Amino acid sequence: MTVLLSVQGVTKRFGGLQALTQVTFDLPESQILGLIGPNGAGKTTLFNAINGVYPPEEGRIIFREKDVTTTKTYHHARMGMARTHQIVQPLNELTVRENVMVGACFGRENQSLGHAAEIADEVLEFVELDARTEQLAGSLNVAQKKRLEMARALASRPYLLLLDEVLAGLNPSEIGNMVEIVKKIRDRGITIIMIEHVMKAVMNVSDRIIVLDYGQQIAEGSPDEISSNEKVIEAYLGDPKLAEKLLQED
């Protein structure tokens, strides 16, 4: 398998706070990697390091065989890396279509406005938001804004998509719908890293899972391996019976 992203010994500090310590993994193309851990474990910090929001003090990040450790976020977008945010950030005074066009214009293909509109319409249909095309983004509900955030990222034509808690705040029906969209994105050949606290969903959708705790990488493996790992149960799941139940639920 071709490795799309290689994170090598990434360490990040904020003053005296050690946010990440020697995080290391390789991510092959067309896989979904789940990233889990308690609040404050360093998950979003790792996303920010990968995405170029701030560089790590130690380690390297290799994306598509290029060292992007100190590369700026907008360069990452041009190279084919996109992300969503835990707190959705729509351009409220623009329409849904115009929001998605922004992703196309500033993404990997650097599209013109005309082509960006075509891409926006295609992506909005894919995420089942095409009925809201002309609606102002600020008027959408939470679930719709989550899909809009995802659509804007997809319009940038990424090779790698970083999803930061796209299921947070959704009801069970909305979670099921979003999980199916995530699977369809992977089926298109797009590689995904997914931060998530909805354990049932992340266990069912991920090819592999990495667990962080206090910035330390304490486990990596398949969902089955993670759910039975004693360190994970102690740090995150809390109850061995809960881990078993998560994998048995549909």
N, C-alpha and C positions, 0 to 999 in steps of 0.2 A: 504493500500500500504506500502511496505517496504521502509524505508528511506535509501538511499544509502549514501548521503552526508548531513551533518548538519553543517552549518556555524553559529556560536553563538557569536554575539557581537564582531566581528573582527574589530580591530582598528590598523592602521598602520601609523607611522610617519616617515618622513625623515627630521631630524633636526627640524626646525620650521614649516615644511609643514605637514599638516594633510591630508594624502592621502586617508584614509578610516576611517569612524567613525561608530562603532557599527553596522556593516552589519550583518544581521541575516536572514537566510532562511533554509528550509529543501527541499531536492530534492529527490523525490521518484525514484525508479528504472524505467528504460525504458521511461523516459520523455526527451523532449528537452526543456531546459531552455534558453531563450534568455536574453542576458545581453547587455543593450544599455545605451547610455548617450553621452553627448558631449565629444569632445577630452579633455583629462585631467581629466575626471570624476572619474578615479580610476579603470577602468575595468581591464586593464592588471595587475595592482597592486593586485587586488583581485585574478586573476588567479595565480599570483606568490606566493601569500600567501597560496592559496589552494594547489598548486603544490610543496610547500616546497622550493621555491627559496630563500625566506627569511620569517622568522616567524613574526607573528603580535606581537605588544606590549601588546595587550589585546585580550581576546576572545579565543575561541577554535574551532578547525576544527575536526570533527568526520567523518571518512570514513570507511564504512562497520563495524560500531560499535567500531572502534578503534580510539583513540586520536592520530592524526597525526600532531598536531599543530607545533611541533618542529622537525618532521621527515624530513630527507634529501630527495631530489628529486629522487635519484636512488632507495631509499626504496619505494617511492610512485609507481614507475614503477613496482617494483616487486610485489606490492600489487594490481596492476590492475588499475592504473591511468596513462593516457597518454595525451599528448597535441601536438598541432601544434603551430607554431609561426607566428606572423603577417609578419615578414620579414623571408622568407623561408631560411632554413639552410641546404641545401643538402650537402652531402659529394661529392664534385664536381669531384674528381678523381676516384671515384668508379662508377660502373655501377648502373643502376636503381635497378636491382635485389639485388645487394650487399647492397645498401642503405636500402632496406626494410628488408634484413636479419639482419641488425644491430638491428632493432626494435624487431625482434623475439628472438635474442640471449640475449638481455638485458631486456626483458619484463617479464611479470608475469610467463611464463612457462619456462624461462631460457633454451631455445632450443639449441640443438647441431647445428653445421653448416649444416649437412645434412637435418635435419627437418626444419631448418630455410629457406633453399632454397625452400622447398615444400610450406611452408607457404607464402613466398614471391610471388611465382607464383600465388597462389590462391588469395591473396589480390590484386595483380596487375591486375588480370582479373576483380576483383570486382570493382575497381576504373577506369576500362577501360584504363589501361596503359600497358597492356600486350604486345602490339606491340613495346614497347620501352625497353624491358627487358635488352638487352645487350648494350644499348646506355649509354654513360657517362652522369651522372646526370647533370653536368655543361652545357651540350648542350641543355637541355630542355628549352622550352619557359615558360613564367610565369604561365600559366594555368596548364601546365604539372607538373611544380615544386610544385604547390599547391596540386595537386593530389598525387604526390610522398610523400610530407610531411604527408598527411593524411594516405597514405598506410603504411608508416613507423610506424606511431602511432598505426594503426590497427593491424599490425603484432605483437605488444606487447601483444595482446589479452586483451585489457582493459575492465574493468567494467564501467569506467567513462572516457569520451573523452572530453577534453577541446579544443575547436576550436576558434582560435584567428584570426578573420577577414579572413576566407578562401575565401571569395568572393571579397576581395579587388583587384582591378586591372583587373578584368575579364570583358569581354563584356557580353551583355545580354544572348547570347546563352550559353556561358560558365557558367554563373551564374545559368541558368536553369538546366544545366547538373549537376553542383555541388550540388544544392538543392536536386535533386533526389537522389544523392549518400548519402547525409545526412539523408534523409528519410529512405533509405534502411539500413543504419547503425542502426538507431533507431529500425527498424523492426527486426533486429538481437538481440534485447534486450540490446543494449549498451546505457547507459545513456549519455546525451550530455549537456554541457553548451557551448553556442555559443555567442561570442562577434561579433557584426556585425553593420555596418553602412548602409548596403543596407536594408532600412526599409521595402520595399515591401516583400523581401525574409524572413526576420526574423519574420515579422508579420504572414506570411503564414505558416511557418514551426514550430513555437514554440508552445508548450502546455501552457507555462506560460512565462512571461517576468518580469524581474527586471530592474528598471531604477536607475542609479546612477547620481548624480550631485554634483560636488565638494566633492566627497568621501562619500556623504550622500545617503542613500537608500530612494528615494523619492516616489517610487511606486512599487507595485507588483500585478500581476493579469493576466487575460487572455488578448490576443491581443486586443479584443474589449474593455475591461476595460482600458487598457493602452492608446489606441488611443483616448479615450474620456476624459482622466484624465487631468484636467486643469494645474496641476503642470508640467506634462510631456510636454504638448503643449508649455507651457511657456519656459521650460528649454531646450527643445530639438527640437521638431517639428516646433515650431515657428508660425505655421498657422493652426487653427482648420480645415480649408478646406483641407489642406494637409493630416491630420490624417484620415479624412473621405475617401479621394481619395485612400490612401494606402490600405484600407481594401476592396475597391470596385474593384480594379484592379485584373485581373487574374494573 
